[in-house]
C-alpha cells in the first residue's frame, strides 16, 4: 500500500430518529489500522454519519496524504461535494429559505476538508457485503444499542478483516435491488403502529409525522385494502 495513501470507511446509525445513536470508522494508513467509534444519547442518523467522517479526519496527522473516504451516506457525499458550498454562500440557509440542519457538524467537516486539501469521497451501496462498510456499520450499530465493542488498533497484517477488499457480494446486491423493486409500487395506504395503537394513513407525510422519533414505532406501505386489513389485524394481536 502507498505510504501516503489513507483509506477511511465510516458509518452512522440511530435507534429512533432522533434517538440513541452511534458512529464507526476504520482508518487504514500505511501498515496500520485504527478503529474508532462512539455514541450519543439523543441524535439522528445523519448526525452520526457526519460525526464518523469528522472524527476520522480529526486524527489524521499527515497533511499531504492521499485520502479516500468510503461511506454509504448520500447525505454526506452530496453535502460535502456540492450542497455545503451553496449553503455557506447563503449564510447557512437552503434554497427553500430554511435553516440548514446540522450546521455545526457541516462547518466542522468543511473546515477539516479545507485544511487537508483534496479528499476523494466514495459513495458505496450499503449492506451488499463490502467488508469495510460492514465493519463500520457493525461498530455504529453496537454503539447505538448502548454496547461498547472492542476497537482494533494495530498492524494491517494482523487485522482479521480484509479491509482493502472493496468487492461486493453479488447475491446481497441482487437481494437489495429486489427489495427496492418490491417497495416501488403505488401506495394504497400506510399503516403505523405506535405504542400499541394501529392507524392507517393515506399519505406518507402523515404516517412519517406519527412515527418519526418514536422508539419502537413500526410502519409499512401497503398496496391494497386487503393487505391493509391483514396488516392491521396482525399488528393488533
N, C-alpha and C positions, 0 to 999 in steps of 0.2 A: 504493500500500500504506500502511495506517495506520502512522504513525511509531512508535507504541508497541507494534505487533504484531510478535512474533518467531515464526518458524516453524522447527522443527528436524526433520530426518529423521535417524534413527540406525539402525545395524545392527551385528551382530557375526557372526563366523564362526570356525570352528576346523577344522583338518585333523587329525582324530582327536579323541576326546572323553574324556580330555584329549589335547592335542596343541598344535602351534603355532597360535596364534590371532591374529585381527586385528579391529579395530573401525573404523567410519567414521561420520562425522556431517557434515551440511551445515546451517549456520545462516544464515537469511535475516533480516536486521534492517534495516528502512528500505530503503535502496537498496544495501545491502552484502551480499555473500555470502562466507562463510568455510567452507572445507572443513577437516575435522580427521580424523586417523587415527593408528593406532599398532598395535603388535603385542606379544605376549608369547610366550615360548618354550613354556611348559607351562601350559595353561589349558583352559577349556571354552567352548563356545558361549554358555552362559548368562552366564558372567562377562564375556565380550566384549560381549554385549548390554547388560548393566548399565554397563560401563565407557564405552560410547558415550554413553549418556544422561548419566552423571556428568560426563564431560569437556566435553560441550556446555554443560551448565548452569554449570560452573565458570567459563567465560569470559564469561558474560553479566553485564554490569555494571548494566544498567537494572533496578532493583528493582520498579518499578511497571508494568512492561510486561506485555502480554497474550501469554503463552507457550503455544504448541501444539506438542506433540511427537508426531511420526508414527513408528511402529515396527511391524514385523510380528511382534514377540515378545509372545505371550500371557503368557509368564512375567513379563516386565517390567510390562506393563499391569495384569494381575491382581494382581501382587505389590505394586505401589506404590499401587494404588487400594483394595485390600481386605486381602490377607494380612498385609502388614507390620505393621499396627497390632495385630492379634491376636498375632503373633509377639513384638512388643515387650512387650505386657502379660504374656505368659507367659515373659518373660526369654529370648527367642530360642529357644524350643522349639516344635515343631509340635504339632498336635492329637494326633499319634501318639507324642508324648513323645520325638521325635528332634531333634537339634540342627539348626537352620536352616542350610542350605547357603548359602555366600556371604554370611554375616552381615556381614563387613567392608564389602562393597560396598552391601548394603542399608542399613546405618547411614549410609554416606556419602550415598547418594541421598536418604534420608529427611531428613537434615539440610539438604540443598540445597533440597528441596521446602518444608520448613518455613520456611526463610529467605526464600523467594521469595513464599510465599502460593500462591494457586491456580494450578495448571498443568493445561491440558487435554491429556489423554492420548488419542491417536487410534490405534486398532488397525487396521492395514492387512492385507490379504491379500498376501503376498509373491509376487514373480515373476509379476505379471499386467500389467506394463507401466507402472506408476506411476513416472514419471521420477525423482522424488526417491528413492524406495525402491530403484530400480535403481542409482542412482549410489552410494548408501551401501553397498549390497551389493557393488558392484564394488570400492570402496575397501577394505572389510573383507576381502574375499576375496584381494585382491592382497597386503595386509599379512600375511594368514595363510599365503600362499605364500612369504613371505620377500622380497617385492618392495617397492619404495618408489615408489608412484605420485606424480605431480605433484599437489599440492593447491592449489586455487584460492583466492585471496583478492583480492577486487576488487569492482567495482560490479555491481549486478544487471543493468544493461543490457548489459554486456559478457560476462556469463556465457553460455556456449554452450548451457546446458540450461534448458528452460522449467520451472524448479523449482517454480513456483507452480501448475502444471497437475497436479491430482491425479486426473484421469480415468484409468481403467484401460483396457487393451486387452481387448475382449470375447472375441476369439479366444483369447488367452492364458488368460483366466479360464475359458473353456469347456474348454480342454485340461487345466487344473489340476483342474477338477471331474471330468472324465473319468478322469484318472489316479487320483484318490481313489476313484472308484467302482469302478475295476478292482481296486484293492487291498482293497476292502471285502468280502472273502469269508472263509469259514471255512477256516482253515489245515489242510492235511493234515500239513504239517511245515514246518520252517525249515532252510535249507541255509546253511552258513557256510564261508568259505574264509579260513584264517589261515596265513600263511607257507607257502603251497603245499599245505596239508593240508585236505581237504574233509571235513566232518562233517554229519550230519543230526540235527535235534533235534525233539522232539515239542512243546515249548513255547517261546514267545518268551523267557521268562525265562532259560532255559538258553543259548539262542543269544546273547542280549544279553550275558550274562556272558562268553562266549567272545570276542566281537568288540569289546566296549567298550574304548576306549583303545588299540587295536592299530592302528598305522599300516598302511594298505593292506588292511585286512580288508574282506571283502565278505560280504553276507548277502542272502537273499531268502526271502520267504514263498511257498510253492507250494500248489497246490490239489489235487494228486493224486499217486499213486505214480508214474505215467508222467512227470509233469512233474518230480518229484524225481529220477528216474533220468536224465532228459535233462540236467538242470542239473548233476548230479554228474559225468556223463560229459564235459560241456562244460568244467567248471572243472578237471577232472583233466588235460586236454590240455596 
